[in-house]
Amino acid sequence: MTEWNHLKRLSTVKSNTGIKLLSPAAFPGSHCPMHTALALGGEVEGLSTLVVGTPECATYSRFVIPQAEGRQGELHWMYVLDAHEVVFGCREGLIQALRKMDQAGAKAVLILVTCVPELIGEDMEGVIHEIQGDLSARLCYVQLGHFKCSSYPSGYWKTLKALGGLMEPAATRDDCINVLGRSPGGQLWNHQPLPWILGALQEAGYSLRFLGAGSSLDDFLEAPDARLNLVVSPYADPLALHMEQEFGIPRFSLHELYHTEEISRAYEEIAALLGLSWENAFRAQREEADLLQEQAAVRLRGIRYVSVNTGAAMALPLAVYLAEAGMEPLLVQLDEFYPNDRQWAKRLTSLGHNPWVCHMVNKEADLPMLEELAPDLCLGGMLSPGGGIASVPRLMDLGGTMGFERTASLLKRIYLALEQPAASMKGGK
């Protein structure tokens, strides 16, 4: 087990830098935060992007957004550093590029600062301060140095937070609610049915504004007029916090809740703020989730598991929920250690669990190590079927969902996996 010595236990992790790669056989690609920032920026209607970096970054960016012009006339340009700029900076050339984008009709430009300009300390705030008054286009930027992390989520949350910097105060609309972290048509990767609480809010006469991939720049700029923010993804938490501090918009983080009592309490707080009465709007969903949750104390007690590929489903809040049902986490993959994760880590260790934590970016190299742990269950479906380890495929699609129906869906998947004949409770080392 000497190959595990490089990993840290959850109790010793204080930030994202403390999470190590499970296997040294890593590669950048889609795990680079520039990839996710550009992918999200390219899906915001009306937002132009400018990638600032080396020829490698520029070339790779064309795999994310192949065309230099978007569907609605957005500009997706690249600024490639020459040998002189790599050492002495690119301030003058960057200012000229931004002027050209403004002249070409860009409404707003998201500047994506990759590794080299961040390493040499390019002063992006100074650039924007110097040029913003001369441009019609609004400017914002994100620092995306991959050397600071081994994962992709910062590309999402930094981009959303940067868009928050373009917002200005507005008069509150009592009938408008922002849903942060969910696309207008569903979710970033999968189209999900509208969660019951959102449907209930619409029936009560509220207008929902979705802020995520597929939203427009105008959606983000108009967002400060909302009555409250419902957060359904960890990627949107920093934006929600910014809007709470700058505009006083209350936020409810629903993506962290699994226990039916916690969900019910959050729903009642939302109803009290809005002056609503849910009556029996969620009765059937609550009863189903409660029944499945009651079974967990018997069906899940003693199950040892590894957690991978949970994405926006939030691995640590999920681990706490399952630990309270008697499950034992052996290893938890964390794409990012979010600020709120500190409280969840403390709750999990207080329950007597201190799993290994890691980043995972190479399935072929990581699989043998996971199998060495010999878990009873793999959450996330990474282990090969038929190998004697029960597997719950893809939890990524739980992102963008919330409430009793998400809890019920999760428990149903776990129970189904444990009932498969191939699953053998063989214990680990």
Residue pairs with C-beta under 8 A, 6 or more apart in sequence:
1 372
1 429
3 369
4 356
4 369
6 20
7 20
7 22
7 356
7 357
7 358
8 18
8 19
8 20
8 356
8 357
9 354
9 355
9 356
9 357
10 332
10 345
10 348
10 349
10 353
10 354
10 355
10 356
10 357
11 345
11 349
11 354
12 18
13 19
13 337
13 345
13 357
14 342
15 337
16 149
16 151
16 336
16 337
17 148
17 149
18 337
19 150
19 334
19 337
19 357
19 358
19 359
20 358
20 359
21 150
21 358
21 359
21 360
21 361
22 333
22 358
22 359
22 360
22 365
22 366
22 369
22 370
23 360
23 362
23 365
23 366
23 369
25 362
25 364
25 365
26 150
26 361
26 362
27 361
27 362
28 146
29 35
30 36
30 152
31 150
31 151
31 152
31 361
32 60
32 144
32 146
32 152
32 155
33 144
33 146
33 149
33 151
33 152
33 153
33 154
33 155
33 158
34 51
34 53
34 57
34 60
34 61
34 112
34 114
34 144
34 146
34 155
35 60
35 64
35 152
35 155
36 152
36 153
36 154
36 155
36 156
36 159
37 110
37 112
37 142
37 144
37 155
37 156
37 158
37 159
38 49
38 51
38 61
38 64
38 65
38 76
38 112
38 155
39 64
39 65
39 155
39 213
40 155
40 156
40 159
40 160
40 188
40 213
41 47
41 49
41 110
41 112
41 159
42 49
42 64
42 65
42 70
42 74
42 76
43 183
43 213
43 214
44 163
44 213
44 215
44 216
44 217
44 220
45 71
45 72
45 74
45 214
45 215
45 216
45 217
46 72
46 74
46 107
46 108
46 216
46 217
46 218
47 74
47 107
47 108
47 109
47 110
47 163
47 217
48 70
48 74
48 75
48 76
48 77
48 101
48 106
48 107
48 108
48 109
48 110
48 137
49 65
49 74
49 75
49 76
49 77
49 109
49 110
49 111
49 112
50 75
50 77
50 78
50 79
50 97
50 98
50 101
50 109
50 110
50 111
50 112
51 57
51 58
51 61
51 77
51 78
51 79
51 112
51 114
52 78
52 79
52 81
52 90
52 94
52 111
52 112
52 113
52 114
52 117
52 122
53 78
53 79
53 80
53 81
53 112
53 113
53 114
53 115
53 116
53 117
54 80
54 81
54 86
54 114
54 115
54 116
55 80
57 78
57 114
57 115
58 78
58 80
61 76
61 78
65 76
67 76
68 75
68 76
68 77
69 75
69 76
70 76
73 105
74 106
75 101
75 104
75 105
75 106
75 109
77 97
77 101
79 90
79 93
79 94
79 97
81 90
81 116
81 117
85 93
86 116
86 120
87 120
89 117
89 120
89 121
89 122
90 117
90 122
91 122
91 123
91 126
91 127
94 111
94 122
94 127
95 127
95 130
95 131
98 109
98 111
98 127
98 131
98 135
98 137
98 139
99 131
99 134
99 135
101 109
101 137
102 109
102 135
102 136
102 137
106 137
107 136
107 137
107 138
107 217
108 137
108 138
108 139
108 140
108 166
108 217
109 137
109 138
109 139
109 140
110 140
110 141
110 142
110 159
110 162
110 163
111 124
111 128
111 139
111 140
111 141
111 142
112 141
112 142
112 144
113 122
113 124
113 141
113 142
113 143
113 144
113 145
114 144
114 145
114 146
115 144
115 145
115 146
115 147
118 143
118 144
118 145
119 145
119 147
124 141
124 143
125 141
128 139
128 140
128 141
131 139
132 138
132 139
138 166
140 162
140 163
140 165
140 166
141 162
142 155
142 158
142 159
142 162
143 158
144 154
144 155
144 158
149 336
150 359
150 361
151 335
151 336
151 359
151 361
152 335
153 234
153 235
153 335
153 336
154 336
156 235
157 234
157 235
157 236
157 237
157 238
157 239
158 238
160 180
160 181
160 211
160 235
160 236
160 238
160 239
161 238
161 239
161 242
163 217
163 220
163 239
164 220
164 238
164 239
164 242
164 243
164 246
165 242
166 220
166 221
167 220
167 221
167 223
167 224
167 243
167 246
167 247
168 221
168 224
169 224
169 246
169 247
170 222
170 224
170 225
170 247
171 225
172 225
172 226
172 227
173 207
173 225
173 226
173 227
174 227
175 205
175 206
175 207
175 227
176 206
176 207
176 209
176 225
176 226
176 227
177 201
177 206
177 207
177 208
177 209
177 226
177 227
177 228
177 229
177 230
178 208
178 209
178 210
178 211
178 223
178 226
178 228
178 229
178 230
178 243
178 249
179 198
179 208
179 209
179 210
179 211
179 229
179 230
179 232
180 211
180 212
180 229
180 230
180 231
180 232
180 233
180 236
180 239
180 240
180 251
181 211
181 212
181 231
181 232
181 233
181 234
181 235
181 236
181 255
181 312
181 399
181 400
182 192
182 210
182 211
182 212
182 232
182 233
182 400
183 210
183 212
183 213
183 214
183 215
183 400
184 210
184 212
184 214
184 215
185 191
185 214
186 192
186 400
187 212
187 397
187 399
187 400
187 401
188 212
188 213
188 399
188 400
189 396
189 397
190 396
190 397
190 400
192 397
192 400
192 401
195 232
195 401
195 402
195 403
195 405
195 406
196 281
196 282
196 285
196 403
196 404
196 405
197 230
197 254
197 267
197 270
197 282
197 402
197 403
198 208
198 230
200 278
200 281
200 282
201 208
202 208
204 274
204 276
206 227
206 274
209 219
209 222
209 223
209 226
210 219
211 219
211 220
211 223
211 236
211 239
212 233
212 236
223 243
224 243
224 246
224 247
224 249
226 249
227 249
227 274
228 249
228 250
228 251
228 252
228 270
228 273
228 274
229 240
229 243
229 244
229 249
229 250
229 251
229 252
230 251
230 252
230 254
230 270
231 237
231 240
231 251
231 252
231 253
231 254
231 255
232 254
232 255
232 399
232 400
232 401
232 402
233 255
233 312
233 399
233 400
234 255
234 256
234 312
234 314
234 336
234 338
234 340
235 312
237 253
237 338
237 339
237 340
240 249
240 251
240 253
241 251
243 249
243 251
244 250
244 251
250 273
252 266
252 269
252 270
253 340
254 263
254 266
254 402
254 403
255 312
255 313
255 314
255 399
255 402
256 314
256 317
256 340
256 344
257 263
257 266
257 317
257 402
257 403
258 317
258 318
258 321
258 406
258 407
258 410
259 293
259 321
259 324
259 407
260 286
260 289
260 290
260 293
260 404
260 407
263 289
263 402
263 403
263 404
263 407
264 286
267 278
267 282
267 403
268 278
270 276
271 277
271 278
282 403
282 404
285 403
285 404
285 405
285 408
286 404
288 404
288 408
289 404
289 405
289 407
289 408
289 411
292 407
292 408
292 411
292 412
292 415
293 325
293 407
293 411
295 411
295 415
296 325
296 326
296 411
297 325
297 326
299 415
299 418
300 322
300 325
300 326
300 327
300 414
301 325
301 326
301 327
302 326
302 327
302 328
303 326
303 327
303 328
303 376
303 377
303 418
303 425
304 327
304 328
304 330
304 375
304 376
304 377
304 427
304 428
305 322
305 327
305 328
305 329
305 330
305 375
305 376
305 377
305 378
305 379
306 329
306 330
306 331
306 332
306 333
306 370
306 373
306 375
306 377
306 378
306 379
307 315
307 318
307 319
307 329
307 331
307 332
307 333
307 379
307 380
308 333
308 360
308 370
308 378
308 379
308 380
308 382
309 333
309 380
309 381
309 382
309 394
309 395
309 396
310 318
310 333
310 379
310 380
310 395
310 396
310 398
311 335
311 395
311 396
311 399
312 396
312 398
312 399
312 400
313 395
313 396
313 398
313 399
315 332
315 333
315 334
316 332
316 334
316 341
316 344
316 345
316 348
317 344
318 379
318 410
319 329
319 332
319 344
319 348
319 353
319 355
320 344
320 347
320 348
320 351
322 329
323 329
323 348
323 351
323 353
324 351
327 377
328 353
329 348
329 353
329 355
330 355
330 356
330 373
330 375
330 428
331 355
331 356
331 357
331 358
331 370
331 373
332 355
332 356
332 357
332 358
333 357
333 358
333 359
333 360
333 380
334 341
334 357
334 358
334 359
335 359
337 357
348 354
348 355
360 366
360 382
363 382
366 382
367 382
367 383
367 384
370 378
370 382
370 383
371 383
371 387
371 389
372 429
373 428
373 429
374 389
374 426
374 427
374 428
374 429
375 389
375 428
376 389
376 390
376 418
376 423
376 425
376 426
376 427
377 389
377 390
377 391
377 392
377 414
377 417
377 418
377 423
378 389
378 390
378 391
378 392
379 392
379 395
379 414
380 392
380 393
380 394
380 395
381 391
381 392
381 393
381 394
381 395
382 391
383 389
383 391
385 391
385 422
386 422
387 422
388 422
388 423
388 424
388 426
389 423
389 424
390 417
390 418
390 420
390 422
390 423
391 417
392 413
392 414
392 417
393 413
395 410
395 413
398 406
398 409
398 410
401 409
417 423
